[in-house]
Amino acid sequence: MVALPRIVVAAPATGQGKTTIATGLMAALTRAGHVVSGHKVGPDYIDPGYHALACGRPGRNLDPHLVGEERIVPLLLHGAAGADVAVVEGVMGLFDGKIGGRGFSSTAHVATLTRSPVVLVVDISRSSRSIGAVVHGMATWDPDVQVAGVILNQAGSPRHAREVADSIHLPVLGTIGRDPDLAVPSRHLGLVPAAERDEARHALDTLAERIAELVDLDAVLALARSAPDLDADPWDPAREVAASGTDRPVVAMAGGRAFTFRYAETEELLRAAGCTVVGFDPMVDPRLPDGTAGIYLGGGFPEVHACELTDNVVLRRELGAAIADGVPTVAECAGLLYLCEALDSSPMVGAIAARAEMTERLTLRYPTMTATTDSLLTRAGEAVTGHEFHRTQVTPPGGELGYLGPTLYASYLHTHWAGHPQLARRFADAVHARG
């Protein structure tokens, strides 16, 4: 049995202030001297970036669709190793999950799997006593979900806040007024990543101060400490993959402002498989890391930084030559766009005979895909869970999974390798063979 104080921060719907308050709680508790582990329900990459900034340690995702129900508690314990408390930010509304899945992968699902008390964030700006009915319904809808406290957001006045609080039968842990300075800027795919905001750390300091003033942190900690012990072993990447030989070939992993989307466990699995992971920034670095034997291009926003990517001609040429020479390469979503001949009017690497362009339509899917042929990562007939989230299209579109071959996997599908460690193992094996 493992003791881990923890809470899940949820809301009745998207747009209630859940991310702001969850991140603020992480930052405030960290600045109060606690070691805090930040987690996010669902596949989102952006919120964990803010969690990492708030906690000073990697933000983690908990998604039953991506990794399987059985791995949720082990991944929580792995991510929270050495922490005093874990704060898990939910996704969408408390009971909203995979479409057609009856709440599968919802915040409530993860709260139930982890046996975590829920703090409900409610935007009260357009109602008063009716909030009591909303909270009552959320708290009693599913007896397996313990809604144990409420934080009121967007209060118009102290009088308004009192009227709402009097209608709620659960402890009100804090009340936050209307403050536009606490909002995080957004754009076409949601919030702007923390790595792209130079002022993010200063804004987080302000948020932490406000949350510490307006929320009863001692009450939040008491609630977290009421969570029962967990009967599971922490996830261990070394148990999932085995190192191949004694050499440690280099995997060049894209980073910087254009490539901010990747799960922390991806790098941990590659290191456990005997690879040396070295970061590089395709916007500014003139060449690949020395000894590169594998390339990992994750997700991000190449469309926002297309000019800088295009201007780095020397690196684009080196990347194209490396891929043509058979260096094992994984490219997810943004990585796929970067490897095309062009993104809108901006020349890209040209390793794939296709062009990418922005579209008005948002593609948002949570699929299970079945490979039709063998490739660098997948085997024919193998099912892989993942997610897609983009406003682009690639022409021609490639196969069902994308542009696949024995040394290339370029796809719109984002995968979490902790849920499919065989993908990490196959990539690492190819890198070792190359190195």
N, C-alpha and C positions, 0 to 999 in steps of 0.2 A: 504494500500500500504506500502511496506517495502523497504527502501533504502539499497542496498548492493552493494558496488563497487566490480567488479568481472571481471575476464578474464578467457578464456579457452586457454590453451597452446596445440597446435596441430602440426601435421607434415604431409607431403605428404605420408609418409610410416613409417613403423617400422625401427628403427636403425638410425634415424636422430639426436638423442641426446635429444629427448623430455623429458625423465625422468630426465636426468642430469640438463637440463636448468630449467625445472619447479621446481624441488626441490631446485636448486640454487636460483631461484627467491624468493621462500618462505623463505629460510634462510636469504637471503640478506635483504628482506623487514622486516623480524622479527628483525634482528640485527640493522636495521635503526630505530627501535622504534615502528613499526606498529604491531598490533595484526592481525595475518594472519591465515586464515582457509584453510587447504589443502584438496583437494578432488581429486578423481580419477574416470574417466569414465570406466565402466566395472567392472568385478568381482574380479580383481587382489587384492591380499592381500599384496604383497611385497612392491609395491610403496607407499601405505599409511603408511607403517612402516617408510620409509624415510621422508615422509611428516610430520609425528608426531614428528620425531626427529628435523626437520627443524623448525616447528612452536611451539613446546612445548604444543600441544594439539592433541587430537585424529585425525588421518587421516580418511577420510570418502569416501565411494563409492557412485557413482551415476550410476545406471544401470537400464534402463527401462524394460529389460527382467526380471530381478530379482524382481523388486518392483512395476512395472507398471508406465506408463507415468505420471499418476496423482500424484504420490508421489515424483517425482524428485525435484520440486521446494520446497515443504515442507521439504524434507530431506536436501536440500541445506541450507535453512534458519535455520533449527535446528542445523546443524553442524557448521554453521557460526555465531551462536548467540554470541554477544559480540565482534565480529571481525571487524576490520577496512576494510578488503579487503579479498576476497576469490580468491584463485588461483586453477583452475580446470585443472588437467593434463588429456589429452585425451588418447585414446587407438588406436593402429595401425595407419593407415592413416586416415585422417580427415573424409572421407566418408565411411570407412570400418566398417560394423556392422555384425549382425547375418547373416550367410550364407543363402541366399534365402529370406532374409527379406527386401531387397531393402533399406539398410542403417539403419534398425531398431537397436537401441542401439549403434549406431556409435557416435563418438565425435560430428559430425555435428548435429545429432539428439538431443543430450543433450544441445549443444550450442543453438539450436533453442528453445527447451523447456524452457531454463533458460534465453533466450534473452541476451546472453553474447557475447561480442566482442571476436574475436579469434586472438591470436598471433601465427603466423605460424613459426615453427622452421624448417630450411632447411639446410641440409648437402650440402655444395657447393664444396666439395673436388674434385669431378670428373667432374665439369662443370663450366661455367662462365655465359655468357649472356643467355644461354638456361634456366637458373634458372628463368629469367624474365618470360618466357613462362609458366613454371610450376606454379609460383606464380599467374600469370594472370588467368590460368585455374582454380586453386583452389579457387580463389577469386570470379570468375564469374559463377562457375558451378551451384550453388544453390543460388538464390537471397535472400532466408531466412537466409542464413548464412553470418554473417558480419566478413569477414577477414579484420582486421583493422591495422595490423602491422606485421613485419617480424623480426626474429632474425636469422642472418647468422651464421652457425656453421661450424667448420673445415676449416676455411679459410687458404689458403696456404701462403698468404703474404698480406700486405696492398694493393698492386697493384691489386691482384686477387680480394680482397674484394670490391674495388672501381669499378672494371669492373662489378661485379655482382650487386652491389647497383645501378649503373646507368641504369640497365635494368629493375628495379622494380619500379612500379608506387605507391606503398604503402610506408608508413614510415618504415625505417629500424631502429629498436630500439636498436640494438646492433650487434656486430661482435665478434665472439669467434674463436680463432685460434686453431690449432691442439695441444692438450695437453693431453697425455695419463694418466697423474696423476689425471685427473678429471673423469675417467671412473670408473664405479661400477663393481666389479667382478661378474661373472655369473657362473652357472653350469647347471645341466641337466634340470631344470624346470625354468630357467631364472635367474634373479638377486639373489645374496645372500642376505637374509633378514638382515635388519639393526641390529636386535637383536642378530645376530650371528657374527657381525663384531665389535670386541673391538675397532678398530680404526675408526669406523664410525663417531663419533662425531668430531674427529680431521679433518677427510677428509671433513666433511660438513663445518667446519669453513673455510678451504682453498677454497672450492667451493663458499661459500658466498662472500668471499673477491674478487674472480675472477669475479663473476657475477656483483658485485657492481662496479667494475672497467670498465667492458666492455659493460654493458647494461645500458641504460638511465632509471633508476628506476622512475624518475619523469614522464617521458613520459608513462611508463607502468601504473603508478598510475592514470595519467590523462585519459588514455584509459579505465581503470577499472571504474573510476568515471563517465564515459559517459554512462554506462549501465543503462537502465531504471529501475524504481522501479518495484518490483514484487508484484502481486496481489494474495497473498496466506498467509495462516497462517502456522507458523512453525510446523513441525511434532512433536507430543507429545506422548511419550510412554504410559503415563498415560491414554490417550484417547483410546489407542489400547487394553490395558489389565487392568483388575481390580484386586486389591490385594485381596487375599482370607484369611480372618480372620486377627487376630492381630499378630500371630506368624510369625517369619521370618526365615524359615528353610534354611539351608546352601546348596548351590549349589557349589560343588568343580569344578572349571574351570581350565583345564590344561593350563600351560604356559611354560615359559623357552624356550630354544633354539630349542627344538624339536616340539613345538606346538605354532607357531606364527600366525596361520591363523584363524582369527575370526573377525566378524564385530562389531564395537563399539555398534551398536544398539541392538545386542543380549543381552549383559550384561544390557543395559539400560531397555530393556523390562522385563528381569527377575527381576530386582530390582523394577520396577513399579508393577510387579505382586506379590510383597511381599516376594521375596526371598533375602537372603543375599549371595552375590557372593564372594567366597574366592578363590584366586588363589593358585595353587600348581604346582611344577615342577616335572614331573615324572622321570626326570633324577637323581634328587638328594634328593628330600624329602622322608623321611623314612616312612611316613604314610599320609593318607588322612586328611584333616582338621577336627577338632573336630566337631561332630554333623552333618557330611555329610548326607544329605537326597536326594541328586541328584548329578549326575556327568555329566559334559560336556567336551568332548574331541574333540577339533576342528581339523583343518588341520595343516599341517606343514611338517617336514622332519624327520620322525622316521628312515628312511633308512640311513640318514647321522649320526645319533646319536644312532644307534641300540645297540652298545656295552654298552653304559652308561645305556640305558633303560633296557637291559638284566641284567646288574649287580645289578640293584636296585630290588633285589629279594623280599625283604620284602614288598615293595609297590605293586609289581606285584601280589603277593599273596593276599594282602588285597583288591586290586581292583577286582580280580577274585571272591573272596568270597562275596564282596558287590554286584556285578552284579548277582551272583548266588542266592543271598538272595532277589533279587527283587528291589534293589535301582534303581530308574529311571535313565537311562543312554542314552545320545545322543553321538554318535561317528561319525564324518564326515571325510571321506577319511583317513587322517593320524590316526585318532582315530580308524577307522575300522581296519587298519593294526596293530595297537598296541594291539587290542583285540584278534587278531588271535593267533593261537598256536605258530607260528613262522613267522619271516620275513626273507626270505632266510634261513641262518643257525642260526639266532639269536632267541632264545626263547623269546616269548612275553607273554602277560597276559594269554592267553588260554581260554578266556571267550566265544569265538566262535570256533566251531569245523571246522576250515579251516586254510589253510596256505597261506601266501602272499609271492610273489617273484617279484623282479625287472624284467622289460622287456625292450626290445629295442624300442618297439612301444609306441609313445605318444598318450594317449587318451585325446582328447580335444573336449568337446561337450558342447552345450548350450541348453539342452533339456527341454521339458515340460513333466513331468512324471505323470502318473495316478496310484494312489494306488489301488491295487487289494483287499487288506484286511484292516481291522482296525489295528492300531498299537498305540504305545505310542504317536506319533505325528500326524499321518495321519488317515483319514477315507476312507473306500472303495469308489472308484469312484471320489475321490478328486484329482484335478490336482494341481501340484506344479512345479513352474519354478526353475531352478537351473543351475549349471555348474559342469563339471568334468574336472580335469586337473591332470594327473598322468602318471607315467611310471611303474605301477605295475599291478599285477592281483592277485585275490584271488580265491583259489580252495578249495571246490566247490564255485560257485559264489553267491549263495543265490538267492532270488527272484529278481524281476525287480528293486526294490528300494534297495535291500540289505538284511540284516538280521534284520527282524522286529519282534516285539512281544509286549505284553502289557506293558512291562517295559524296552524294549530295542529298540533303533533305531540306527542301524549301517549301513552306506551307503557311497558309493563313492560320492553321490550327495551333493554338497555344496548349501545351501539355505540361503537366506537373510530374516531373520524373520520380518524385517520391512515390507516386501512385503507380508508376510503370518503370521500375528500376532497370528492367531489361533494356530500355532505350539508352540509359546512361552507360550500361555495360557494353552495349554494342558500339556506341560511339567511342568509348574509351579503348575498346579492343582495336578499332580501326586506327585510332590515334597512335596506339602503341606499335601497331604494324607499320605505320608510316614513319614513326620516329626511329 
